């Protein structure tokens, strides 16, 4: 069975290095008492707010295909916006 090879991007390689460094530091016990989102942010080199937003989107959809999730969220937003416009027009006619 031949495994399909994947050429890793610079960003993927950077994430590997950060993950390796994070796990090495965790083994030394340097993260006791830290919240998970803080640990994720430190491991990936992003802000805790960014980590929290990404996890919130994941928790809402349980999907890791964030482009698909973004498209679905935009679709729902547009649908809600159209419903609001129709409601506003109907209300203005009644007045």
Secondary structure as UniProt FT lines:
FT   HELIX           10..27
FT   TURN            28..33
FT   HELIX           36..44
FT   HELIX           48..61
FT   HELIX           66..94
//
